[in-house]
Amino acid sequence: MNKTIVISDDHPLFRQALLAAIKPLFRTADILEVETLTATLEVLEQGKVDLLLLDLRMSDSSGLAGLIYIKNSYPEMPVIVVSASEGAETVRAAIQAGASGYIVKSASSGQIRGAIEQVTQGETAVPASASTAVSEAERKLLEAIENIALLTPTQLKVLVKMTEGLLNKQIAWEMGISEATVKSHVTAIFRKLNVRTRTQAVVVAKQLDFVLSDSAG
């Protein structure tokens, strides 16, 4: 059976660059191109995907929320983040959130292929910039990411709604679940994030630049 690879990026030129780099590695693979998180989730729901190349910032997603949601929903699927950001903190944050690799958009075709080969062989592929020292502030951020990654997809969606300022009743209506169920999720979120209040949970989430498409969940 042919492998299925998904390129999820809202820049057509970069999708073409990724496609050109990937084709020599996967000559018989089905390579799909999408440009939103919504479309990415729709493709993932249709069947097994062997590799996802995911932009962190698209029209309906920003930051790590989409990556964490996808990894919690499809934990066995390798995800390589593609991003214009070359900062070590961003790279390490993506890996902590579950990415198997990280490709900067300034990378050459050879570097892109090298990273993809590493990931398909079960290794983690990161640029050299990620080898710098970790500050105390970044260590705390990585701990927050680790805790958020423990949330279920539904709990993650509830947390995102909380960052939007919605009350439990409003979250219940938007998600089509009972208010009691929302309260249960909020309690679980507090426990996993090691916080005691709604405000504290929102502060943790907003550190990660949380935006998640309403199609998720």
N, C-alpha and C positions, 0 to 999 in steps of 0.2 A: 504493500500500500504506500502511495506517495506521501511524503511528509507535507504538512500544512504549516506555512509560515505567514504571520501577519505583521505588516508594517503599519504602525499606527502613528501618524504624524500629519499635522495640518499644513505642512509646507510641501507643495508638489515637487519642487526641485530637489529637496532633500530626500523625499520618497524615491525619486528616480535614482539618486546617488546610492541609496541603500540597495535598491533593486539591482543596480549594475554590479555592486560589490557582492551581493548574495548569489546571483545566478550561477557563477562558476562553481560555487560550493554545493549548490542544490539544483542540479540540472533538471531533475524530474519532479521537483517539489511544486506544490500548488502555492503560489505566493500571492496573498491578498493584500490590497492597499485600502486603508480606511483613514479618515481624517478627524474623527471625533471619538471621545470616550464612549458615547452612546453606541456608535457603529461598532466599536471594538467589542463591547459587551454582547451585542447582537450576534457577532460572528462567533464569539466564544461559546455562546449558548447553543449554537448549531452543531457543534461536534468538537472532537479533539483537535487541539492546536499544539504543534510540536515546539514552536518557538514564537515568542512575541517580542517585537521591537517597539518600545513605547516611549513616545514623547511625553515629558512631564507637564508640558503646558500646551493645551489645545483650547478650542473655543468653549468647551463645556467642562474643562477640568484644569486645575492648577495645583502645583505642589505634589505632595506624596499621597493624597487621598486615593486617587485612582489606582496607583500602584498597590497600595495596601489592600484596597478592596479586591482587586484582581487576584493578588497572591492568597488572600484568605479564601477566595472562592475557588481558585484553581491552584492549590499549593504545589502540585507536581510539575506544573508547566514552567519552564525557564523563561524569565523575562529579562531582556536587556534594555536598560534605559538609554534613550538617545536625547541629548540635551545640548543647548548652546553654552550652558554653564560649565566652566572648567575648574571651578573651585573645589578644593579638597573636601570641604565640609559638605557640599552638595553630593559629591560622589559617595562619601562614606554614609551619608544619610540614606541615599537610595539603596545601598547594599544592606544597611541595617533594616530597611523596610521590606526587604525580600528580593531585591533584584539580584540576578546572577551575574550581571555585567553592566558596564557603563561605557557608552561611546560618546565622545564629544563631537559636535557637528563639524568641527574643524579637522577631524581625523581624515587621513588619506584612505583610499580604497583598501590598501594593504593593511592598514591598522584596523579598519572595520572588519575585514575578513579574519584577521588574526584574533580579534576579540570574539567573534562568532564561533570560530573553531575552538577556542578555549572553553566557551560555555557549553557547546555541544559535546565536549569531552568530559563534562562534569566539573570543570574548574570555574573559578571566579575571575572575571576579566575586568580590570580597572586601569585607568591611566596612571602614569607615574606620579601625577600630582597628588594622588591620594596617600602618598607615603609620608606626608608631613606630620608633625607632632599634633596630638589632640589636646585642645585647651580644656580647662575645667568647664567652661560654659558649653562647649561642644559635647563634652562627655554627658552632661545633663540632658542635652537635646537628644543624643543618641539613646539615652535611657527612656526618654519620653516616647521616642519612635518605637522602641522595643515593646513598651507597654501598650501603645495604640495598636501595634501589630497583633496583639493578643485578642483584640475585639473580633467578634463575629461580623460577617458582612452587614447584618441587620443592625447590630450595635453601632457599627461605624456609620451607617446611614443616620441613625438617631443622633449620634454625636455631631455630625455635620449640620443637622437641623437645629441642634442646640446652639451651634456657633452662629446660626442665622437669627437667633433671638426668639425662636418659636417655643411656646409653652407645650407641656405634655399633651394637652387637648388638641392643639393645632398639629402637632407631630402625628398624633393618632389619626386625625382626619386625613392628612396628606398621605400617610403610608397605608391607610386602610386597615388599621389594627386598633385594638381597644386601648383606652387610656391606661388600664391596669397593666397591659403588656408593655406599654411605653415605660411606665414607672419601673417595671421589673428590669427592663433594659438599662435604664438610667442608673439603677442601683448596681448592676453588674459593671457598668462603665466606671462608676466611682471606684469600685473595688479594684478593677484592673489597672486604673490609672493612679491608684494610691492617692485619691483626693476625697474631700468630704463635701464639697459644695459644687453646685452647677457652674458657678463663676470660675472656680479652679479648673474644672474640666474644660471649659471653653478656652481658658488661657493656655492650657497645654496644647489643645488642638490648633489654636491660631498660631502657635509658634511654628507649625509645620505648613502654614499657608494653605489651609484646607478649603478646597472647593471640590464638590463631587456632583456629577450630573444626576438629575432627578431620575434618570432611567435606571440607575444602579439600585439593586435590591428589589 
